[in-house]
Amino acid sequence: MVLKVYGDWVQSVQRVICVLIEKGVPYEMVPISMAKGEHKSPQYLEKQPFGQLPYIDDDGFVLYESRAICHYIALKYPDQGTPLLPTDLKENALFHQAASLEATHFDGPAVAAVVERFYKPRYFHLETNEELYEKAIADLSKELDVYDHILGKQKYLAGEKITLADIYHLPYGTLIGEIGSDIIATRPNVNRWFKELASRDSWKTVIQETNKAWGV
Ligand SMILES: N[C@@H](CCC(=O)N[C@@H](CS)C(=O)NCC(=O)O)C(=O)O
């Protein structure tokens, strides 16, 4: 049975689809409409108790949390598609270090900035709180200064090879540029790294599908 992704073309789902494409794993998207509140229905909450997108059903195995899903896919298909999860002990530890950077240094301020300038006006008909936006961008800028230092010494966040940790940054990193901030583009090593990631065929396909789904 083909792996089913319950979601829509939003950031956490994009992360999972990008990894499925990199690994060459067929999938079927089962649309869940956030606008209609389908992610808060009792039926959905039974599978994803936090009422967030996405979850997957892989032949009866249900899993939520986008990064856990990506990790599961990379572990299940080690010899298929792009290698994204190092098996060597130390390289694997460096992958977890890099993944932790995304979760603890990048995601918080990146999501906060995107909520203000993208989600609020586009989906919730609310005004951006510019003060909150500027604070999030200032916080993220400080983190990206450290990223720039790291990426000045190596090609990817975990070393010389791409891993899931790099891919985890794509959804919100892409939106940071779209909401009008140059904090990625003005840091040379971060810019070089992010441009290369965003130009991967997998991500280009995700963006095309997203634009198609939203009629952009
Ligand atoms: N940590 C979760 C976050 C999922 C998440 O924030 N999903 C958003 C869409 S990108 C969502 O469902 N938002 C609706 C809500 O939280 O009610 C994951 O990575 O899967």
The ligand as an ORCA input file, in Angstrom:
! r2SCAN-3c Opt
* xyz 0 1
  N       6.091     19.999     15.184
  C       5.044     19.736     14.232
  C       4.485     21.062     13.783
  C       3.353     20.884     12.822
  C       2.693     22.194     12.490
  O       2.988     23.254     13.061
  N       1.785     22.133     11.516
  C       1.044     23.311     11.152
  C       1.029     23.453      9.639
  S       2.668     23.779      9.026
  C      -0.376     23.142     11.645
  O      -0.935     22.067     11.568
  N      -0.949     24.221     12.154
  C      -2.311     24.231     12.616
  C      -2.422     24.215     14.104
  O      -1.388     24.161     14.815
  O      -3.549     24.269     14.575
  C       5.601     18.958     13.034
  O       6.758     19.202     12.696
  O       4.906     18.111     12.465
*
